Each structure stands twice: as C-alpha cells, then as structure tokens.
Amino acid sequence: MISKNEAQALYEYYDKLITKLTEAKLALVKGGVKSYTVDDRSLTRFDIDKLSKEIDEAVNKRAEYAAIMNGKKPRRAVGVIPRDF
C-alpha cells in the first residue's frame, strides 16, 4: 500500500490531468478548433470518445487516491459465483 504523501502527489497529478483533458474536450466539442494539444499529444474531434474514457478513468483514480488519503483502503474487486442449490 502506498503512503499518504504518495497518494497526495498522485491525487494532484490526476486532478491536473482531469483539468487538461476536460479543457481539451470542451474545445473540441465547441468546434472552435480542429485539433487540440495536451502536453505532447495532438487530439482531434475523432478522439472525443477516447477522451471521455480517459476522463472517467482519471476521475476514478483520483477518487481512489482521495480515499487512501482519508485513511480508507482501496476498493477490491470481488467476484460472485452463482450456484444452484
């Protein structure tokens, strides 16, 4: 498990990433630009679906690190096996 300081750094990273990706998506959706550059990536209108998925993933990761900072354990995946009795 990571420390609270590492979780804080990762939380801030994902927070900035969400801001950048949201700005890119809004610029592309408004139609004022044909392409948008985020860091070293060039995005076009065709990348809007991909951007939406990346934003969702970043929001989930940010929430995970926020939980760690607040002393909660990260969520675990649990599988359910249906059985006939």
C-alpha positions as CSV (number, residue, x, y, z in Angstrom):
1,M,0.0,0.0,0.0
2,I,1.2,3.5,-0.8
3,S,1.8,6.2,1.8
4,K,-0.4,9.2,2.3
5,N,2.3,11.5,0.8
6,E,2.4,9.4,-2.4
7,A,-1.4,9.3,-2.5
8,Q,-1.4,13.1,-2.2
9,A,1.0,13.5,-5.1
10,L,-0.9,11.1,-7.3
11,Y,-4.2,12.8,-6.4
12,E,-2.8,16.2,-7.5
13,Y,-1.5,14.6,-10.7
14,Y,-4.8,13.2,-11.7
15,D,-6.6,16.4,-10.7
16,K,-4.4,18.4,-13.1
17,L,-4.9,15.7,-15.8
18,I,-8.6,15.9,-15.5
19,T,-8.5,19.7,-15.9
20,K,-6.3,19.4,-19.0
21,L,-8.5,16.6,-20.6
22,T,-11.7,18.5,-19.8
23,E,-10.4,21.7,-21.4
24,A,-9.4,19.7,-24.5
25,K,-12.8,18.0,-24.7
26,L,-14.7,21.3,-24.4
27,A,-12.5,23.0,-27.0
28,L,-13.1,20.1,-29.4
29,V,-16.9,19.9,-28.7
30,K,-17.4,23.6,-29.2
31,G,-16.0,23.3,-32.6
32,G,-13.7,26.3,-32.5
33,V,-10.6,24.2,-33.1
34,K,-9.8,21.3,-35.4
35,S,-7.1,19.9,-33.1
36,Y,-6.0,20.4,-29.5
37,T,-2.6,19.6,-28.0
38,V,-2.3,18.2,-24.5
39,D,1.3,18.0,-23.4
40,D,2.8,16.0,-26.3
41,R,-0.4,14.6,-27.7
42,S,-2.4,16.1,-30.5
43,L,-6.2,15.4,-30.3
44,T,-8.9,15.8,-32.9
45,R,-12.7,15.6,-32.9
46,F,-12.4,11.9,-33.6
47,D,-10.8,11.4,-30.2
48,I,-13.7,12.7,-28.1
49,D,-14.9,9.2,-27.2
50,K,-11.4,8.2,-26.2
51,L,-11.1,11.5,-24.2
52,S,-14.3,10.7,-22.3
53,K,-13.0,7.3,-21.3
54,E,-9.7,8.8,-20.2
55,I,-11.5,11.4,-18.1
56,D,-13.7,8.7,-16.4
57,E,-10.6,6.6,-15.6
58,A,-8.8,9.6,-14.2
59,V,-11.8,10.6,-12.0
60,N,-11.9,7.0,-10.7
61,K,-8.1,7.0,-9.9
62,R,-8.4,10.4,-8.2
63,A,-11.2,9.1,-6.0
64,E,-9.2,6.1,-5.1
65,Y,-6.2,8.2,-4.0
66,A,-8.6,10.5,-2.1
67,A,-9.9,7.5,-0.2
68,I,-6.3,6.5,0.6
69,M,-5.5,10.0,1.9
70,N,-8.6,9.8,4.2
71,G,-7.4,6.5,5.7
72,K,-9.7,4.2,3.7
73,K,-8.5,1.1,2.0
74,P,-8.7,1.0,-1.8
75,R,-11.6,-1.0,-3.2
76,R,-11.1,-4.6,-4.1
77,A,-12.7,-6.4,-6.9
78,V,-14.9,-9.2,-5.8
79,G,-16.3,-12.0,-8.0
80,V,-19.7,-13.6,-7.4
81,I,-20.2,-17.2,-8.5
82,P,-23.8,-18.2,-9.0
83,R,-24.7,-21.7,-7.7
84,D,-27.7,-23.9,-7.9
85,F,-28.8,-25.4,-4.7
